[in-house]
């Protein structure tokens, strides 16, 4: 359970890292210029221009290696290892840039000296923070002093979780309950010290950091005096947000004017990571165009020579939040193939709402080849550029297939942007039954991170070069 002190500690470490990194670099330059015999050949001020770049590298890599995590999650050795990797990688990138840009006036001795000074300073401050944290926990001086409203199963579960997860320690002063007959009871070692009507007396007699409401939603109206008392006395009020028995990924509070709104998000993804994903999609797609466009030209010519009809097949597909978009593919079937679907519907070999048959008579000679090699999917790169698709994500489905969904969980796949490839693409493709396909899509949604995207893209290359299960 994170509290404000953890957030404040992370900000403090961030500021200290900026100061210590700057100080270490200036110290390294100063030692090189004024203490070494040949230091007069080094320009002190020209080196200072590299401080912003160095700060960005060090702070960025420290963040990547979790060096700003709370001390409850990081042992001292973990902090030291994170700092070592962050500093080492920063130095490696800086040296590579100096070599590639042919910058020779920056002293390598300065960089080596800086790496030692920065490692000692950044690791040392974290060892001190960790030691302070451990001592604070043992003494109980920083423990949160809390009162729980309620005595039922939810209150007991909350009490157990708080004791297990409170980062800085917690002391449950006692419980309050709407029923006066429960006063004097003991709940997991904490007494019931009064009723809700006693709240002002309780706050007057005890040092209280926060009050947590853990009563059934049917009794929430009884807790109104608690909210007013906390507002009057400036005490933090929390309440268990499991108003409904839902498995949500993130619960957060927003406001519409003066009205607070509690958001329950079954699928929650980091906005910063999503922005990076979008930038990555654009950069990779645009950089691939000089190679992809000639291939697309050859495929388009082959399709035109092989059979009459348009080069592109454009179909409305169901995308993010079930919004329709025109997905582009190279035509791999005869012209107006969709009109002939009803004639061969009875031959469907795929399980679930999707339609697949091994020897579809509508597929052309060129179409069979471009399907096998996934070349028919190349025009979807333009959907990626337009923002309708991503490089990695669940495959976009047709309106016909989606209309045959018979379970709400199947539509959870529309909570993320569709993509060119996903776990399904690297796990057997059309050989997989629909239920397994859906399971893999949901697995991707629930475990998504940037590293997973990179791994799927890497594994897609052999899946395309050595296709198995591509119909």
C-alpha positions as CSV (number, residue, x, y, z in Angstrom):
1,X,0.0,0.0,0.0
2,X,1.7,3.2,-1.2
3,X,1.2,6.4,0.7
4,X,2.3,10.0,0.2
5,X,5.7,9.4,1.8
6,X,6.6,6.9,-0.9
7,X,5.7,9.4,-3.7
8,X,7.6,12.2,-1.9
9,X,10.6,9.9,-1.4
10,X,10.7,9.1,-5.2
11,X,10.6,12.8,-6.0
12,X,13.4,13.5,-3.5
13,X,15.5,10.8,-5.0
14,X,14.9,12.2,-8.4
15,X,16.0,15.7,-7.4
16,X,19.0,14.3,-5.5
17,X,20.1,12.3,-8.6
18,X,20.0,15.4,-10.7
19,X,22.2,17.3,-8.1
20,X,24.6,14.4,-7.5
21,X,25.0,13.5,-11.2
22,X,25.7,17.2,-12.0
23,X,28.1,17.5,-9.0
24,X,29.9,14.2,-9.9
25,X,30.5,15.3,-13.5
26,X,31.7,18.8,-12.4
27,X,34.0,17.2,-9.8
28,X,35.4,14.7,-12.4
29,X,36.2,17.6,-14.8
30,X,37.7,19.7,-12.0
31,X,40.0,16.8,-10.9
32,X,41.1,16.3,-14.5
33,X,41.8,20.0,-15.2
34,X,43.4,21.0,-11.9
35,X,44.9,17.9,-10.4
36,X,46.4,16.0,-13.3
37,X,49.6,17.0,-14.9
38,X,48.3,17.2,-18.4
39,X,44.9,18.7,-17.3
40,X,45.7,22.0,-18.9
41,X,44.8,20.5,-22.3
42,X,41.2,20.0,-21.2
43,X,38.7,22.8,-21.6
44,X,36.6,22.9,-18.4
45,X,33.6,24.7,-19.8
46,X,33.2,22.7,-23.0
47,X,32.6,19.6,-20.9
48,X,29.7,21.3,-19.1
49,X,27.6,21.3,-22.3
50,X,27.2,17.5,-21.9
51,X,25.5,17.7,-18.5
52,X,21.9,17.8,-19.8
53,X,22.5,14.8,-22.0
54,X,24.2,13.0,-19.1
55,X,21.3,13.8,-16.8
56,X,18.7,12.5,-19.3
57,X,20.7,9.2,-19.7
58,X,21.3,8.6,-16.1
59,X,17.8,9.5,-14.8
60,X,16.2,7.6,-17.7
61,X,18.1,4.4,-17.1
62,X,17.8,4.6,-13.3
63,X,14.0,4.8,-13.8
64,X,14.1,1.9,-16.3
65,X,16.0,-0.3,-13.8
66,X,13.5,0.6,-10.9
67,X,15.9,2.7,-8.9
68,X,13.0,4.9,-7.9
69,X,10.9,2.2,-6.4
70,X,9.9,2.4,-2.7
71,X,12.3,0.9,-0.1
72,X,9.7,-1.7,0.8
73,X,10.3,-3.3,-2.7
74,X,14.0,-2.7,-3.0
75,X,16.7,-4.2,-0.8
76,X,20.0,-2.3,-0.5
77,X,21.8,-4.7,-2.9
78,X,19.0,-4.3,-5.4
79,X,19.3,-0.5,-5.2
80,X,23.1,-0.8,-5.7
81,X,22.7,-3.2,-8.7
82,X,20.1,-0.9,-10.3
83,X,22.4,2.1,-10.0
84,X,25.3,0.2,-11.3
85,X,23.4,-0.9,-14.4
86,X,22.0,2.6,-14.9
87,X,25.4,4.4,-14.7
88,X,27.1,1.7,-16.8
89,X,24.6,1.9,-19.6
90,X,24.6,5.7,-19.5
91,X,28.4,5.7,-19.9
92,X,28.2,3.1,-22.7
93,X,25.6,5.2,-24.6
94,X,27.6,8.4,-24.1
95,X,30.9,6.8,-25.3
96,X,29.1,5.4,-28.3
97,X,27.7,8.9,-29.2
98,X,31.1,10.5,-28.8
99,X,32.6,7.9,-31.1
100,X,29.8,8.1,-33.7
101,X,29.8,11.9,-33.7
102,X,33.6,12.0,-33.7
103,X,33.8,14.3,-30.6
104,X,37.4,14.1,-29.4
105,X,37.7,17.0,-27.1
106,X,35.7,15.3,-24.3
107,X,38.2,13.6,-22.0
108,X,37.7,9.8,-21.5
109,X,39.4,10.2,-18.1
110,X,36.6,12.6,-17.1
111,X,34.0,10.1,-18.1
112,X,35.7,7.2,-16.2
113,X,36.1,9.4,-13.2
114,X,32.5,10.5,-13.4
115,X,31.2,6.9,-13.5
116,X,33.0,6.1,-10.3
117,X,31.9,9.2,-8.5
118,X,28.3,9.0,-9.7
119,X,28.0,5.3,-8.8
120,X,29.2,5.9,-5.2
121,X,27.0,9.0,-4.7
122,X,23.8,7.6,-6.2
123,X,24.1,4.2,-4.6
124,X,25.2,5.7,-1.3
125,X,22.1,7.9,-1.0
126,X,19.9,4.9,-1.6
127,X,21.7,2.9,1.1
128,X,21.1,5.7,3.5
129,X,17.4,5.9,2.5
130,X,17.0,2.2,2.9
131,X,18.6,2.3,6.3
132,X,16.4,5.2,7.4
133,X,13.3,3.2,6.2
134,X,14.2,0.1,8.2
135,X,14.9,2.0,11.4
136,X,11.6,3.9,11.0
137,X,9.7,0.6,10.6
138,X,11.4,-0.9,13.7
139,X,10.7,2.1,15.9
140,X,7.2,2.6,14.6
141,X,7.7,6.3,14.5
142,X,6.5,6.6,10.9
143,X,3.6,4.1,11.2
144,X,0.2,5.2,9.9
145,X,-2.4,5.4,12.7
146,X,-5.7,4.4,11.3
147,X,-9.3,3.7,12.3
148,X,-11.4,1.3,10.4
149,X,-15.2,1.9,10.0
150,X,-16.9,-1.5,10.2
151,X,-16.4,-4.9,11.8
152,X,-17.6,-7.4,9.2
153,X,-15.7,-9.6,6.8
154,X,-14.7,-6.7,4.6
155,X,-13.2,-4.9,7.6
156,X,-11.3,-8.0,8.7
157,X,-10.0,-8.6,5.2
158,X,-8.9,-4.9,5.0
159,X,-7.2,-5.1,8.4
160,X,-5.2,-8.2,7.3
161,X,-4.2,-6.6,3.9
162,X,-3.1,-3.3,5.6
163,X,-0.9,-5.1,8.0
164,X,0.7,-7.1,5.2
165,X,1.2,-4.3,2.7
166,X,1.6,-1.0,4.5
167,X,5.0,0.2,3.4
168,X,5.8,2.3,6.4
169,X,4.0,0.2,8.9
170,X,0.5,0.7,10.3
171,X,-1.2,0.7,13.7
172,X,-4.9,0.0,13.7
173,X,-6.1,2.1,16.6
174,X,-9.5,0.5,16.6
175,X,-12.8,0.0,14.8
176,X,-16.1,2.0,14.8
177,X,-19.4,0.3,13.9
178,X,-23.0,1.6,13.4
179,X,-24.2,-1.1,15.9
180,X,-23.6,0.0,19.6
181,X,-23.8,-3.6,20.7
182,X,-20.5,-4.4,19.1
183,X,-18.5,-1.8,21.1
184,X,-15.9,-3.7,23.2
185,X,-15.5,-6.5,20.6
186,X,-12.0,-7.2,19.3
187,X,-11.3,-7.5,15.6
188,X,-7.9,-9.2,14.8
189,X,-6.3,-7.6,17.9
190,X,-7.9,-4.2,17.5
191,X,-10.8,-3.1,19.7
192,X,-14.2,-1.7,18.7
193,X,-13.8,1.7,20.4
194,X,-17.1,3.2,19.7
195,X,-20.0,3.9,17.2
196,X,-20.1,6.2,14.3
197,X,-21.8,8.8,16.5
198,X,-18.6,8.8,18.7
199,X,-16.4,10.0,15.9
200,X,-15.7,13.5,17.2
201,X,-14.8,12.2,20.7
202,X,-12.6,9.5,19.1
203,X,-10.7,12.0,17.0
204,X,-10.2,14.3,20.0
205,X,-8.8,11.5,22.2
206,X,-6.5,9.8,19.6
207,X,-3.8,10.8,17.1
208,X,-5.3,9.6,13.8
209,X,-3.7,9.8,10.4
210,X,-6.6,8.4,8.4
211,X,-10.0,6.7,8.5
212,X,-10.9,3.9,6.2
213,X,-14.6,3.0,5.6
214,X,-15.1,-0.8,5.2
215,X,-18.8,-1.3,5.5
216,X,-21.3,-2.8,3.0
217,X,-22.6,-0.4,0.4
218,X,-26.1,-0.8,2.0
219,X,-24.8,1.0,5.1
220,X,-22.8,3.7,3.3
221,X,-25.4,6.3,4.2
222,X,-24.6,5.7,7.9
223,X,-21.0,6.8,7.3
224,X,-21.9,10.3,6.2
225,X,-21.1,11.8,9.7
226,X,-17.6,10.2,9.3
227,X,-17.0,12.1,6.0
228,X,-18.1,15.4,7.6
229,X,-15.9,14.9,10.6
230,X,-12.8,14.1,8.5
231,X,-13.5,17.2,6.4
232,X,-13.8,19.4,9.5
233,X,-10.6,18.0,11.2
234,X,-8.5,17.7,8.1
235,X,-8.0,13.9,8.3
236,X,-7.6,11.7,5.3
237,X,-10.6,9.6,4.5
238,X,-10.4,6.4,2.4
239,X,-13.1,3.8,1.6
240,X,-12.9,0.4,0.0
241,X,-13.8,0.9,-3.6
242,X,-14.9,-2.7,-4.2
243,X,-18.5,-1.4,-4.4
244,X,-19.2,-4.2,-6.8
245,X,-17.5,-7.6,-6.9
246,X,-15.4,-6.8,-10.0
247,X,-11.9,-7.8,-11.0
248,X,-10.6,-4.4,-12.1
249,X,-7.1,-3.5,-13.2
250,X,-7.2,0.1,-11.8
251,X,-9.4,2.2,-9.6
252,X,-9.0,6.0,-9.7
253,X,-10.9,9.1,-8.9
254,X,-11.6,11.9,-11.4
255,X,-13.8,15.0,-11.3
256,X,-16.5,16.4,-13.6
257,X,-16.7,19.9,-12.3
258,X,-17.3,19.6,-8.6
259,X,-18.6,16.0,-8.8
260,X,-16.2,13.2,-7.9
261,X,-16.3,10.2,-10.2
262,X,-14.9,6.8,-9.2
263,X,-13.5,5.0,-12.2
264,X,-13.3,1.2,-12.3
265,X,-11.1,0.2,-15.3
266,X,-11.0,-3.5,-16.1
267,X,-8.3,-2.8,-18.7
268,X,-5.8,-0.2,-17.6
269,X,-2.7,0.7,-19.6
270,X,-0.1,3.3,-18.9
271,X,-0.8,6.4,-21.0
272,X,2.9,7.2,-21.4
273,X,3.7,3.6,-22.6
274,X,0.8,3.9,-25.1
275,X,2.2,7.1,-26.4
276,X,5.6,5.5,-26.8
277,X,3.9,2.5,-28.6
278,X,2.2,4.9,-31.0
279,X,5.5,6.7,-31.8
280,X,7.2,3.4,-32.2
281,X,4.5,2.2,-34.7
282,X,4.9,5.4,-36.7
283,X,8.7,5.4,-36.8
284,X,9.1,1.7,-37.7
285,X,6.3,1.9,-40.3
286,X,7.7,5.0,-42.0
287,X,11.3,3.7,-41.9
288,X,10.1,0.4,-43.5
289,X,8.4,2.2,-46.5
290,X,11.5,2.4,-48.8
291,X,11.7,-1.5,-48.6
292,X,8.0,-2.2,-48.4
293,X,6.7,0.0,-51.2
294,X,8.6,-1.7,-54.1
295,X,7.4,-5.1,-52.8
296,X,3.8,-3.8,-52.7
297,X,4.2,-2.6,-56.2
298,X,5.3,-6.0,-57.4
299,X,2.4,-7.7,-55.5
300,X,-0.1,-5.2,-56.9
301,X,1.1,-5.9,-60.5
302,X,0.9,-9.7,-60.0
303,X,-2.7,-9.4,-58.7
304,X,-3.7,-7.3,-61.6
305,X,-2.2,-9.7,-64.1
306,X,-3.6,-12.8,-62.4
307,X,-7.3,-12.0,-62.1
308,X,-9.8,-9.2,-62.9
309,X,-10.8,-6.9,-60.1
310,X,-9.3,-4.2,-57.8
311,X,-5.8,-4.6,-56.3
312,X,-7.0,-3.8,-52.8
313,X,-9.7,-5.4,-50.8
314,X,-11.2,-2.9,-48.3
315,X,-13.5,-4.2,-45.7
316,X,-15.1,-2.6,-42.6
317,X,-13.5,-4.1,-39.6
318,X,-14.3,-3.7,-35.9
319,X,-11.5,-1.8,-34.1
320,X,-10.9,-0.1,-30.8
321,X,-14.0,0.3,-28.7
322,X,-16.0,-1.5,-31.5
323,X,-15.6,1.5,-33.8
324,X,-15.6,0.5,-37.5
325,X,-12.7,1.4,-39.8
326,X,-11.8,0.4,-43.4
327,X,-9.1,-2.2,-43.2
328,X,-6.9,-2.6,-46.4
329,X,-5.5,-5.9,-47.7
330,X,-4.3,-7.0,-51.1
331,X,-7.1,-8.9,-52.8
332,X,-6.4,-12.6,-52.6
333,X,-9.8,-13.8,-53.8
334,X,-11.8,-13.4,-56.9
335,X,-13.8,-10.2,-57.4
336,X,-17.0,-10.0,-55.3
337,X,-15.9,-13.0,-53.2
338,X,-18.0,-11.7,-50.3
339,X,-21.2,-12.2,-52.3
340,X,-20.3,-15.9,-52.7
341,X,-19.8,-16.5,-49.0
342,X,-23.4,-17.8,-48.4
343,X,-22.8,-20.5,-51.0
344,X,-19.9,-22.1,-49.1
345,X,-20.8,-21.2,-45.5
346,X,-21.6,-24.9,-44.9
347,X,-18.0,-25.8,-45.6
348,X,-16.6,-23.8,-42.7
349,X,-13.9,-25.7,-40.9
350,X,-13.1,-23.2,-38.1
351,X,-14.6,-23.4,-34.7
352,X,-16.6,-20.4,-33.3
353,X,-17.8,-17.4,-35.2
354,X,-14.9,-17.1,-37.7
355,X,-15.0,-18.6,-41.2
356,X,-12.1,-20.6,-42.6
357,X,-11.7,-23.4,-45.1
358,X,-8.5,-25.1,-46.3
359,X,-9.2,-25.0,-50.0
360,X,-11.4,-21.9,-50.5
361,X,-12.4,-21.9,-54.2
362,X,-12.5,-18.1,-54.1
363,X,-8.8,-17.8,-53.6
364,X,-6.7,-16.9,-56.7
365,X,-3.3,-18.3,-57.6
366,X,-1.5,-15.2,-56.5
367,X,-3.8,-14.9,-53.6
368,X,-2.7,-18.3,-52.2
369,X,0.9,-17.3,-52.3
370,X,0.5,-13.8,-50.7
371,X,-1.7,-15.4,-48.0
372,X,0.9,-18.0,-47.2
373,X,3.6,-15.3,-47.0
374,X,1.4,-12.7,-45.3
375,X,2.2,-10.3,-48.1
376,X,-1.6,-9.6,-48.4
377,X,-1.4,-7.8,-45.0
378,X,1.2,-5.2,-46.1
379,X,-1.4,-2.4,-47.0
380,X,-2.4,-2.5,-43.3
381,X,0.7,-0.5,-42.6
382,X,-1.3,2.5,-44.0
383,X,-3.9,1.7,-41.3
384,X,-1.1,1.9,-38.8
385,X,0.0,5.3,-40.1
386,X,-3.7,6.5,-39.9
387,X,-3.9,5.3,-36.2
388,X,-6.6,2.7,-36.8
389,X,-4.3,-0.2,-36.1
390,X,-1.0,-0.9,-34.3
391,X,1.9,-3.2,-35.3
392,X,1.0,-5.5,-32.4
393,X,-2.5,-6.1,-31.1
394,X,-5.5,-8.5,-31.6
395,X,-6.3,-9.1,-35.2
396,X,-9.3,-6.9,-36.4
397,X,-12.4,-9.0,-37.0
398,X,-15.2,-8.6,-39.6
399,X,-18.7,-7.4,-38.7
400,X,-20.0,-10.8,-39.6
401,X,-17.7,-12.6,-37.1
402,X,-18.4,-10.1,-34.3
403,X,-22.1,-10.4,-34.8
404,X,-21.8,-14.1,-34.0
405,X,-20.0,-13.5,-30.6
406,X,-22.2,-15.1,-27.9
407,X,-20.2,-14.0,-24.8
408,X,-19.4,-10.6,-23.4
409,X,-15.8,-11.6,-22.6
410,X,-15.2,-12.1,-26.3
411,X,-15.8,-8.4,-26.9
412,X,-13.0,-7.5,-24.3
413,X,-10.6,-7.8,-27.2
414,X,-12.0,-4.4,-28.5
415,X,-10.6,-2.6,-25.4
416,X,-7.2,-2.2,-27.2
417,X,-6.3,-1.2,-30.7
418,X,-6.1,-4.1,-33.2
419,X,-2.8,-5.0,-34.8
420,X,-0.9,-6.7,-37.6
421,X,0.4,-9.4,-35.4
422,X,-0.2,-10.8,-31.9
423,X,0.4,-13.9,-29.8
424,X,-2.0,-15.8,-32.0
425,X,0.2,-15.0,-35.1
426,X,3.2,-16.7,-33.5
427,X,1.4,-19.6,-31.9
428,X,-0.1,-21.6,-34.7
429,X,-2.3,-19.0,-36.5
430,X,-5.3,-20.7,-38.2
431,X,-4.5,-24.1,-36.7
432,X,-5.7,-22.8,-33.4
433,X,-9.4,-23.1,-32.4
434,X,-11.3,-19.8,-31.8
435,X,-11.4,-20.3,-28.0
436,X,-7.6,-20.6,-27.9
437,X,-7.3,-17.6,-30.2
438,X,-9.5,-15.6,-27.9
439,X,-7.6,-16.8,-24.8
440,X,-4.3,-15.6,-26.3
441,X,-5.8,-12.2,-27.2
442,X,-7.0,-11.8,-23.6
443,X,-3.6,-12.9,-22.3
444,X,-2.0,-10.1,-24.4
445,X,-4.5,-7.5,-23.1
446,X,-4.0,-8.4,-19.5
447,X,-0.2,-8.8,-19.5
448,X,0.6,-6.0,-22.0
449,X,3.8,-4.1,-21.8
450,X,6.2,-2.6,-24.3
451,X,8.6,-5.5,-23.9
452,X,5.9,-8.0,-24.9
453,X,5.3,-6.0,-28.1
454,X,9.0,-6.2,-29.0
455,X,9.1,-9.9,-28.2
456,X,6.0,-10.6,-30.4
457,X,7.5,-8.5,-33.3
458,X,10.8,-10.4,-33.1
459,X,9.0,-13.8,-33.1
460,X,6.7,-12.8,-36.0
461,X,9.7,-12.7,-38.4
462,X,10.3,-16.6,-38.3
463,X,6.5,-17.1,-38.2
464,X,6.1,-15.3,-41.5
465,X,9.3,-16.8,-43.1
466,X,8.3,-20.3,-42.1
467,X,4.5,-20.1,-42.0
468,X,2.5,-22.8,-40.3
469,X,-1.3,-22.7,-40.2
470,X,-1.7,-19.8,-42.7
471,X,-4.8,-20.5,-44.7
